[in-house]
Amino acid sequence: MGVLSYLGPQEVLVGQPTRLNGTFDPQVVHNVTVVAEDKYPLPVTLNTSAKTWQVNLDRGFSSAGVRWLRLRGTDRAGQVKSDRLIYITVSDRPMTEADSLSLRVLQDTWFKISTTDSARLDDQQKVRVKAGQTFAVRRYDALQGHLKLQLASPIDPVGDFGYLYQPHAQLTWKGERLRFEDNEIPAPSGGTMVVWVRYTTKMKSQPVSSQLLDPSQQVELLAGRTLTILGYACVDNHFRVTLAEAVPNLGRSVYLYSGHVRIKNSQGWVEYDRNAYTVTLLRTTPFKKHPIDSSRLPSSEKINLLTGMIYGVSSYAVEGSHLRVALTENLPGFGNTGYLYMDFIQLKQGGQPFNIFPGLDYRGPTEVLVNQPITLQGKFDPQRTVSVALIAEDKHSLPVSLNRTEGLWRVKLDRGFQVAGNRWLRLKSSDRNGNLLGNQIIYITVSTNALTVGEALKVKLLRDTLFKVAPVDSARLNSAQKVELKSGQVFEVAKYGFADGHLKVSLKYPVQPVGDFGYFFEPHVQLTKGDQVLRFDIEDVPNTPVTGQMLVTETTHIKGAPEDAAGLSESQKEQLLLGQTFGLRGYASTAGHFRVTLTESVPNFGDVGYVFRNHVQLRKEGKLIAYDPDSLTVTIQKETLLKRRPVDSNQLSASDRVTLPLGRIYGVEGYKTESNHVKVTLTEELPGYGNTGYLYPGHILMRRGSQAIDLFPKLPKRVELNVPYFSQRDNPRFYWSTCNVTAIAMVAYYHGVRPQYSYNLADEMLEWILDRYGLDAQTDHTVLQQLIRAYGFKTSFSTTRKWAELDWELANGRPLVLAGDFTATGHIVTVIGYAPEGLIVNDPWGDAYTGYTNTEGRRLMYHNGYINEVCGPEGNIWAHFISR
């Protein structure tokens, strides 16, 4: 230790709490001072016993740049014993840290303490480095034509932190050259484009803040890298790009924040355009060389574009019922120009639906009350238009009248819309030859709440708060990512939602620098529609002296049956608005719904009904209630009594029994058979009784999930293993041909394996196969054996199994993978149990007994006759056995 030293830091972030540290020799130095730019004294704290000094700056440095401080130590007599300058870089963003960074010096140059011309620095502020020298680097950034570096090893007298003139050195990562000037970016070739990463960023699966995504949905990109892409689209302040090479977990289509990257095509640099045209695929459809039926085209003149994909559009033109578009992307083997059938796409400008037919429009309304007379209307071109059609959900034509004098079309619905919810209508017009003149989609909200129809959504600030780009601690955001707003301000809201304790809003008018989309901490604001206050966080639900509470987290219906609301009559459902709260007396999990018993009746409905599980949150005794698809339920098949003792009801007083009505479903916490009865503990308290008692088994049906339970089996004991269900339809890639890896993933998950690189274990297993064996290799049973072993299991595959061998595996707690002719192309399922009547399977494609029209394949009973037909006969069964 010297008389007086500075230990660091060499770099800090602007506006962040900062602590400067150093050492001193108390035998020599009595007082230490630190003065910024010889003008501003900073508060110094001495610790004589530890021989250290500190400067604590609670608000850090207020501006970015290289700051210099004078560090001086004096003795008791005031004599100067040490005097030196400290240089600190104050950055508005952190340096990038990465492994495998290497620096090569291209010509003799200076490693120095700042970007200042080396001629103005003394010998303690710079050191000469020679051409050809290489250095390991920990962190880096580019600043004012220099590389800002933290080296792995210090160079005296500068240390490990300093600057090199960028043209004099070359930085690489894993052998790839990093580029920091636009004149260094290579020209693209062969119909491709180049992405240049200006600031370290993330490749993402969605165009949202990376702080909202799971780690498996994003991959870091280091500043200076360049990537080859096939094209781009401007979407929500991001570029959606198609990579020339796929990225694990993300594939080839990813999103990049436009402020962190630049794109170069054959004409030069591409700027992000907030008003750019894009086309969204509403369903999978062919992109064609000619505007004719795709069945008449050879495969070389068409290529399928998948549902949900978004492409940039550089130009477009209407030709008959097709849209001719030039995409900002080159599709391999096809090009960028072709025709799309207009019913299957939506053209947007600046992210908003764009009407490409100025002679046809819709003028309202956009929100109506259910079962009330309404008139829908808009403009049309009376000179060219012969007919106008308005079709609900592409199914139901509505009666259109034309006023050619005013150029107005109208649809009068005397009874209005009979079904509440979000409705969509297709508006089309054509000329006398049948040529399409207009085609657009209209969205209308049909509400059941007369008090809020047509009322504006507004958010009012209850206290000073921040509007920010992500629902995270504001300390993690920079000044461009948040703005402070004052209590009492009111903003009009176009759309809203709730995420991580924050109100997520799209405002009608932007608030700079954040813009029109952002987040408020929910307790700091109040959202209203008309006079109704909407609540969001489950903690906002007032405590009530009942079993629990229910909060509506998405506008939905309470229904008389756990079915799609569209298939129910109006008397069997009632709309619940986002933010409404209800007292809860009981609940059960069944068929993707919560069956709830409310403390008060819903007007025009009642107090017992079904609510889709993803649209509400339930709380019981202060804790959130999770939906359990395999939960226990009891269905009352004949009006019966819940009794305190398993005896004839005539022997019980009225207080020792309660009537359970026919058809009611109750959640069950536990059960056991006793004295020819079933003793159950329900998940709800019955008024004046409680929740535990005995039921006569002939009057009830007990289920685990959707599967009936035989309470008093006369057949041999059955085996059923608690194997999770995965649907191959949820796989992000090749869902139609990944029954194999999906079936294996279920077994592996049962044994404790969890995905390491992806949120989807089946997709992670598919990636393992594709990396080693290529496309379609997942259909090879030999490859599947290698996959199973790679995940740490023992396995054997045979085409000559017997049914007794399968039973033995299952009885020993080992689910297995079974192949058969369930479909014309072959199929694989996971066997999770057996019973005298057949095998219990998890079928990743759905229910074979419905011809796979039912796509839910959880815990199905495939009977012996069927299994033997598609997988047998005995001695010719194809199966993978898997064990630890």
Residue pairs with C-beta under 8 A, 6 or more apart in sequence:
1 23
1 25
1 51
2 23
2 25
2 82
3 24
3 25
3 28
3 29
3 73
3 81
3 82
4 22
4 23
4 24
4 25
4 29
4 32
4 71
4 72
4 73
4 81
4 82
4 84
5 22
5 23
5 24
6 20
6 21
6 22
6 71
6 84
6 86
7 21
7 22
7 23
8 20
8 21
9 18
9 20
9 88
10 87
10 88
10 89
10 150
10 159
10 160
10 161
11 88
11 89
11 90
11 91
11 95
11 148
11 150
11 161
12 18
12 60
12 61
12 88
12 89
12 90
12 91
13 60
13 90
13 91
13 92
13 93
13 94
14 60
14 61
14 62
14 63
14 64
14 90
14 91
14 92
15 59
15 60
15 61
15 62
15 479
16 60
17 56
17 57
17 58
17 59
17 60
18 56
18 57
18 60
18 61
19 54
19 55
19 56
19 57
20 34
20 42
20 54
20 55
20 57
20 69
20 86
20 88
21 52
21 53
21 54
22 32
22 52
22 53
22 54
22 71
23 51
23 52
23 53
24 32
24 46
24 51
24 52
24 53
24 73
25 51
26 48
26 51
28 73
28 75
28 81
29 73
29 74
29 75
29 81
29 82
30 74
30 75
30 76
31 73
31 74
31 78
32 44
32 46
32 53
32 71
32 72
32 73
33 41
33 44
33 70
33 71
33 72
33 73
33 74
34 41
34 42
34 44
34 55
34 69
34 70
34 71
34 72
34 86
35 41
35 42
35 69
35 70
35 72
36 42
36 67
36 68
36 69
37 67
37 68
37 69
38 70
42 55
42 57
42 69
43 55
43 56
44 53
44 54
44 55
45 53
45 54
45 55
45 56
46 52
46 53
47 53
47 54
60 90
61 67
61 88
61 90
63 90
64 90
64 91
64 92
65 89
65 90
66 87
66 88
66 89
66 90
66 113
66 114
66 115
66 116
67 87
67 88
67 89
67 90
68 85
68 86
68 87
68 88
69 85
69 86
69 88
70 83
70 84
70 85
70 86
71 82
71 83
71 84
71 85
71 86
72 80
72 82
72 83
72 84
73 80
73 81
73 82
73 83
74 80
74 81
75 81
87 113
87 114
87 125
89 114
89 148
89 161
91 141
92 478
93 141
93 199
93 478
95 139
95 140
95 141
95 148
95 150
96 139
96 140
96 141
96 200
96 222
96 223
97 138
97 139
98 139
98 173
98 222
100 173
100 174
101 136
101 137
101 138
101 140
101 171
101 172
101 173
102 134
102 135
102 136
102 137
102 171
102 172
102 173
103 134
103 135
103 136
103 137
103 147
103 149
103 151
103 164
103 169
103 170
103 171
103 172
104 132
104 133
104 134
104 169
104 170
104 172
105 129
105 130
105 131
105 132
105 133
105 134
105 135
105 164
105 168
105 169
106 131
106 167
106 168
106 169
106 170
107 131
107 168
108 128
108 129
108 130
108 131
108 168
109 128
109 129
109 164
109 165
109 168
109 169
110 118
110 121
110 126
110 127
110 128
110 129
110 164
110 165
111 126
111 127
111 128
111 129
111 155
111 158
111 162
111 163
111 164
112 118
112 121
112 125
112 126
112 127
112 158
112 162
112 163
112 164
113 121
113 125
113 126
113 158
113 162
113 163
114 121
114 125
114 163
115 143
115 144
115 145
115 146
115 163
118 126
123 157
124 157
125 158
126 158
127 155
127 156
127 157
127 158
129 155
129 164
135 149
135 151
135 152
135 153
136 151
136 152
136 153
137 149
137 150
137 151
137 152
137 171
138 150
138 151
138 152
138 160
139 149
139 150
140 147
140 148
140 149
140 150
140 171
140 178
140 223
141 147
141 148
141 223
142 148
142 166
142 180
142 223
142 224
143 163
145 165
145 166
145 167
146 163
146 164
146 165
146 166
147 163
147 164
147 166
147 169
147 171
147 180
148 162
148 163
149 161
149 162
149 163
149 164
150 160
150 161
151 160
151 161
151 162
152 160
153 160
154 160
155 162
166 180
166 181
170 177
171 177
171 178
171 224
172 178
173 222
173 224
173 225
176 225
178 222
178 223
178 224
178 225
179 185
179 196
179 224
179 226
180 223
180 224
182 196
182 262
182 269
185 194
185 196
185 226
185 262
185 264
186 194
186 226
187 194
187 264
187 266
188 194
188 228
188 264
188 265
188 266
191 230
191 330
192 228
192 229
192 230
192 244
192 330
193 228
193 229
193 230
193 231
193 232
193 263
193 264
193 265
193 266
193 270
194 226
194 227
194 228
194 229
194 263
194 264
195 226
195 227
195 228
195 229
195 239
195 241
195 256
195 261
195 262
195 263
196 225
196 226
196 261
196 262
196 263
196 264
197 221
197 222
197 223
197 224
197 225
197 226
197 227
197 260
197 261
198 223
198 260
198 261
198 262
199 223
199 259
199 260
200 220
200 221
200 222
200 223
200 260
201 220
201 221
201 223
201 256
201 257
201 260
201 261
202 210
202 213
202 218
202 219
202 220
202 221
202 257
203 218
203 219
203 220
203 221
203 247
203 250
203 254
203 255
203 256
204 210
204 213
204 217
204 218
204 238
204 250
204 254
204 255
204 256
205 213
205 217
205 218
205 250
205 254
205 255
206 213
206 217
206 255
207 235
207 236
207 237
207 238
207 240
207 255
208 236
209 469
209 470
210 218
211 470
211 471
211 472
211 476
212 470
212 471
212 499
212 500
214 759
216 249
216 755
216 757
216 758
216 759
217 249
217 250
217 759
218 250
219 247
219 248
219 249
219 250
219 254
221 227
221 256
221 261
227 243
227 244
228 243
228 244
228 245
229 241
229 242
229 243
229 244
229 263
230 242
230 243
230 244
230 329
230 330
230 331
230 332
231 241
231 242
231 311
231 312
231 327
231 328
231 329
231 330
231 336
232 239
232 240
232 241
232 242
232 263
232 270
232 312
232 328
232 329
233 239
233 240
233 276
233 278
233 310
233 311
233 312
233 328
233 329
234 240
234 258
234 272
234 273
234 274
234 276
234 278
234 312
235 255
235 278
235 310
235 351
236 351
236 517
237 257
237 258
237 259
237 272
237 274
237 515
238 255
238 256
238 257
238 258
239 255
239 256
239 258
239 261
239 263
239 272
240 253
240 254
240 255
240 310
240 312
241 253
241 254
241 255
241 256
241 263
242 252
242 253
242 329
243 252
243 253
243 254
244 252
245 252
246 252
247 254
248 757
248 758
248 767
249 757
249 758
249 759
249 763
249 764
249 767
251 732
251 733
253 309
258 272
262 269
262 270
263 269
263 270
264 270
274 350
275 349
275 350
276 312
276 313
276 349
276 350
277 312
277 313
277 314
277 316
277 347
277 348
277 349
277 354
278 310
278 311
278 312
278 313
278 347
278 348
278 349
278 351
279 310
279 311
279 313
279 323
279 325
279 327
279 340
279 345
279 346
279 347
279 348
280 308
280 309
280 310
280 345
280 346
280 348
281 305
281 306
281 307
281 308
281 309
281 310
281 344
281 345
282 307
282 343
282 344
282 345
282 346
283 307
283 344
284 304
284 305
284 306
284 307
285 304
285 305
285 340
285 341
285 344
285 345
286 294
286 297
286 302
286 303
286 304
286 305
287 302
287 303
287 304
287 305
287 331
287 334
287 338
287 339
287 340
288 294
288 297
288 301
288 302
288 322
288 338
288 339
288 340
289 297
289 301
289 302
289 338
289 339
290 297
290 301
290 339
291 319
291 320
291 321
291 322
291 324
291 339
294 302
300 333
303 331
303 333
303 334
305 311
305 340
311 325
311 327
311 328
311 329
312 327
312 328
312 329
313 325
313 326
313 327
313 328
313 347
314 326
314 327
314 328
315 325
315 326
316 323
316 324
316 325
316 326
316 347
316 356
317 323
317 324
318 324
318 342
318 356
318 357
318 436
319 339
320 435
320 436
321 341
321 342
321 343
321 436
321 439
322 339
322 340
322 341
322 342
323 339
323 340
323 342
323 345
323 347
323 356
324 337
324 338
324 339
325 337
325 338
325 339
325 340
326 336
326 337
327 336
327 337
328 336
329 336
330 336
342 436
342 439
343 394
343 426
343 439
346 353
346 441
347 353
347 354
347 356
348 354
353 440
353 441
355 361
355 438
355 440
357 429
357 437
357 438
357 439
357 440
359 379
359 380
359 381
359 384
359 385
359 429
359 437
359 438
360 378
360 379
360 380
360 381
360 385
360 388
360 427
360 429
360 437
360 438
360 440
361 378
361 379
361 440
362 376
362 377
362 378
362 427
362 440
362 442
363 377
363 378
363 379
364 376
364 377
365 374
365 376
365 444
365 454
366 443
366 444
366 445
367 444
367 445
367 446
367 447
367 453
367 454
368 374
368 416
368 417
368 444
368 445
368 446
368 447
368 453
369 416
369 446
369 447
369 448
369 449
369 450
369 453
370 416
370 417
370 418
370 419
370 420
370 446
370 447
370 448
370 570
370 575
371 415
371 416
371 417
371 418
371 570
372 416
373 412
373 413
373 414
373 415
373 416
374 412
374 413
374 416
374 417
375 410
375 411
375 412
375 413
376 390
376 398
376 410
376 411
376 413
376 425
376 442
376 444
377 408
377 409
377 410
377 411
378 408
378 409
378 427
379 407
379 408
379 409
380 388
380 402
380 407
380 408
380 409
380 429
380 438
381 407
381 429
381 437
382 402
382 404
382 405
382 407
384 431
384 437
385 402
385 429
385 430
385 431
385 437
385 438
386 430
386 431
386 432
387 429
387 430
388 400
388 402
388 409
388 427
388 428
388 429
388 438
389 397
389 400
389 426
389 427
389 428
389 429
390 397
390 398
390 400
390 409
390 411
390 425
390 426
390 427
390 428
390 442
391 397
391 398
391 425
391 426
391 428
392 398
392 423
392 424
392 425
393 423
393 424
393 425
394 426
398 411
398 413
398 425
399 411
399 412
400 409
400 410
400 411
401 409
401 410
401 411
401 412
402 408
402 409
403 409
403 410
416 446
417 423
417 444
417 446
418 570
419 446
419 565
419 566
419 570
420 446
420 447
420 448
420 557
420 575
421 445
421 446
421 557
421 565
421 566
421 575
422 443
422 444
422 445
422 446
423 443
423 444
423 445
423 446
424 441
424 442
424 443
424 444
425 441
425 442
425 444
426 439
426 440
426 441
426 442
427 438
427 439
427 440
427 441
427 442
428 436
428 438
428 439
429 436
429 437
429 438
430 436
430 437
431 437
447 453
447 575
448 574
448 575
449 532
449 575
449 577
451 530
451 531
451 532
452 529
452 530
452 532
452 577
455 529
455 530
456 492
456 493
456 529
457 492
457 493
457 494
457 496
457 527
457 528
457 529
458 490
458 491
458 492
458 493
458 527
458 528
458 529
459 490
459 491
459 493
459 496
459 503
459 505
459 520
459 525
459 526
459 527
459 528
460 488
460 489
460 490
460 525
460 526
460 527
460 528
461 485
461 486
461 487
461 488
461 489
461 490
461 520
461 524
461 525
462 487
462 523
462 524
462 525
462 526
463 487
463 524
464 484
464 485
464 486
464 487
465 484
465 485
465 487
465 520
465 521
465 524
465 525
466 474
466 482
466 483
466 484
466 485
466 520
466 521
467 482
467 483
467 485
467 511
467 514
467 518
467 519
467 520
468 474
468 477
468 481
468 482
468 483
468 514
468 518
468 519
469 477
469 481
469 482
469 514
469 518
469 519
470 477
470 481
470 519
471 499
471 500
471 501
471 502
471 504
471 519
472 500
474 482
479 513
480 513
481 513
481 514
482 514
483 511
483 512
483 513
483 514
485 511
491 505
491 507
491 508
491 509
491 511
492 507
492 508
492 509
493 505
493 506
493 507
493 508
493 527
494 505
494 506
494 507
494 508
494 516
495 505
495 506
496 503
496 504
496 505
496 506
496 527
496 578
497 503
497 504
497 505
498 504
498 522
498 536
498 537
498 553
499 519
501 521
501 522
501 537
502 519
502 520
502 521
502 522
503 519
503 520
503 521
503 522
503 525
503 527
503 536
504 518
504 519
505 517
505 518
505 519
505 520
506 516
506 517
507 516
507 517
507 518
508 516
509 516
510 516
511 518
522 536
522 537
522 540
523 537
526 533
527 533
527 534
527 536
527 579
528 534
529 577
532 577
532 579
533 579
534 577
534 578
534 579
534 580
535 541
535 551
535 579
535 580
535 581
536 551
536 553
536 578
536 579
537 551
538 549
538 551
538 617
538 619
538 624
540 551
540 581
541 549
541 550
541 551
541 581
541 619
542 549
542 581
543 549
544 583
544 599
546 583
546 584
546 585
546 599
547 584
547 585
547 586
547 620
547 684
547 685
548 583
548 584
548 585
548 587
548 618
548 619
548 620
548 621
548 625
549 581
549 582
549 583
549 584
549 618
549 619
550 581
550 582
550 583
550 584
550 594
550 596
550 598
550 611
550 616
550 617
550 618
550 619
551 579
551 580
551 581
551 616
551 617
551 619
552 576
552 577
552 578
552 579
552 580
552 581
552 582
552 611
552 615
552 616
553 578
553 614
553 615
553 616
553 617
554 578
554 614
554 615
555 575
555 576
555 577
555 578
555 615
556 565
556 575
556 576
556 611
556 612
556 615
556 616
557 565
557 568
557 573
557 574
557 575
557 576
557 611
557 612
558 573
558 574
558 576
558 596
558 602
558 605
558 609
558 610
558 611
559 565
559 568
559 572
559 573
559 593
559 609
559 610
559 611
560 568
560 571
560 572
560 573
560 609
560 610
561 568
561 572
561 610
562 590
562 591
562 592
562 593
562 595
562 610
565 573
573 605
574 602
574 603
574 604
574 605
574 609
576 602
576 611
576 615
576 616
582 596
582 598
582 599
582 600
582 602
583 598
583 599
583 600
584 596
584 597
584 598
584 599
584 618
584 619
584 620
585 597
585 598
585 599
585 607
585 684
585 685
585 687
586 596
586 597
586 666
586 667
586 682
586 683
586 684
586 685
586 686
587 594
587 595
587 596
587 597
587 618
587 620
587 625
587 667
587 683
587 684
588 594
588 595
588 631
588 633
588 665
588 666
588 667
588 668
588 683
588 684
589 595
589 613
589 627
589 628
589 629
589 631
589 633
589 667
590 610
590 631
590 633
590 665
590 703
591 610
591 706
592 612
592 613
592 629
593 610
593 611
593 612
593 613
594 610
594 611
594 613
594 616
594 618
594 627
595 608
595 609
595 610
595 665
595 667
596 608
596 609
596 610
596 611
596 616
596 618
597 607
597 608
597 684
598 607
598 608
598 609
599 607
600 607
601 607
602 609
608 664
613 627
617 624
618 624
618 625
619 625
629 705
629 858
630 704
630 705
630 722
630 859
631 667
631 668
631 704
631 705
632 667
632 668
632 669
632 670
632 671
632 702
632 703
632 704
633 665
633 666
633 667
633 668
633 702
633 703
634 665
634 666
634 668
634 671
634 678
634 680
634 682
634 695
634 700
634 701
634 702
634 703
635 663
635 664
635 665
635 700
635 701
635 703
636 660
636 661
636 662
636 663
636 664
636 665
636 666
636 699
636 700
637 662
637 699
637 700
637 701
638 662
638 698
638 699
639 659
639 660
639 661
639 662
639 699
640 659
640 660
640 695
640 696
640 699
640 700
641 649
641 657
641 658
641 659
641 660
641 695
641 696
642 657
642 658
642 660
642 680
642 682
642 686
642 689
642 693
642 694
642 695
643 649
643 652
643 656
643 657
643 677
643 693
643 694
643 695
644 652
644 656
644 657
644 693
644 694
645 651
645 652
645 656
645 694
646 674
646 675
646 676
646 677
646 679
646 694
649 657
655 688
655 689
657 689
657 693
658 686
658 688
658 689
658 693
660 666
660 695
666 680
666 682
666 683
666 684
667 682
667 683
667 684
668 680
668 681
668 682
668 683
668 702
669 681
669 682
669 683
669 691
670 680
670 681
671 678
671 679
671 680
671 681
671 702
672 678
672 679
673 679
673 697
673 711
673 712
674 694
675 694
676 697
677 694
677 695
677 696
677 697
678 694
678 695
678 697
678 700
678 702
678 711
679 692
679 693
679 694
680 692
680 693
680 694
680 695
681 691
681 692
682 691
682 692
683 691
684 691
685 691
697 711
697 712
701 708
702 708
702 709
702 711
703 709
704 859
705 858
705 859
706 858
706 859
707 859
707 861
710 718
715 835
715 836
715 837
716 836
718 833
718 834
718 835
718 836
718 840
719 807
719 810
719 811
719 833
719 834
719 835
720 832
720 833
720 840
720 859
721 750
721 810
721 813
721 815
721 832
721 833
722 750
723 746
723 747
723 749
723 750
723 815
723 830
723 832
723 842
724 746
724 749
724 750
725 746
725 842
725 857
725 858
725 859
726 742
726 745
726 746
726 749
726 761
726 762
726 842
726 844
727 742
727 844
727 845
727 846
727 855
727 856
727 857
728 735
728 736
728 738
728 739
728 742
728 762
728 844
728 845
729 735
729 844
729 845
729 846
729 855
730 760
731 738
731 742
731 760
731 762
731 763
731 766
732 760
732 763
733 763
733 766
734 766
734 778
737 776
737 778
737 779
738 762
738 766
738 778
738 844
739 827
739 828
739 829
739 844
739 845
740 778
740 779
740 784
740 817
740 828
741 762
741 763
741 765
741 766
741 769
741 778
741 784
741 787
742 762
742 844
743 817
743 828
743 829
743 830
743 842
743 844
744 762
744 765
744 784
744 787
744 788
744 817
744 880
744 882
745 761
745 762
745 765
746 815
746 830
746 842
746 844
747 815
747 816
747 817
747 830
747 882
748 761
748 765
748 788
748 791
748 793
748 882
749 761
750 815
751 793
751 882
751 884
753 761
753 791
753 792
754 761
755 761
755 764
756 764
757 764
757 767
758 764
758 767
765 787
765 791
766 778
768 787
768 790
769 777
769 778
769 783
769 787
770 777
772 786
773 780
773 783
777 783
778 784
781 797
781 819
781 878
781 880
782 797
784 797
784 817
784 880
785 795
785 797
785 880
788 795
788 880
788 882
789 795
792 884
793 882
793 883
793 884
794 882
794 883
794 884
795 880
795 881
795 882
795 883
796 880
796 881
797 878
797 879
797 880
797 881
798 878
798 879
799 876
799 877
799 878
800 875
800 876
800 877
801 875
801 877
801 878
801 879
802 874
802 875
802 877
803 872
803 874
803 877
805 879
805 881
806 816
806 818
806 831
806 834
806 839
806 877
806 879
807 834
809 815
809 816
809 881
810 816
810 831
810 832
810 833
810 834
814 881
814 882
814 883
815 830
815 831
815 832
815 882
816 830
816 831
816 879
816 880
816 881
816 882
817 828
817 829
817 830
817 831
817 879
817 880
817 882
818 828
818 829
818 830
818 831
818 839
818 841
818 871
818 877
818 878
818 879
819 826
819 827
819 828
819 871
819 878
819 879
820 826
820 827
820 828
820 829
820 867
820 870
820 871
820 878
821 827
821 870
821 871
822 829
822 843
822 845
822 848
822 870
823 845
823 852
827 843
827 845
828 844
829 841
829 842
829 843
829 844
829 857
829 862
830 841
830 842
830 843
830 844
831 839
831 840
831 841
831 879
832 840
832 841
832 842
832 859
833 839
833 840
834 840
835 861
837 861
837 863
837 864
838 861
838 862
838 863
838 864
838 866
838 867
839 861
839 862
839 864
839 867
840 859
840 860
840 861
840 862
841 857
841 859
841 860
841 862
842 857
842 858
842 859
842 860
843 857
843 860
843 862
844 857
845 852
845 855
845 857
846 852
846 853
846 854
846 855
846 856
846 857
847 853
847 854
847 855
847 856
847 857
847 860
848 860
848 862
848 866
848 870
849 860
849 862
849 866
868 874
871 877
871 878
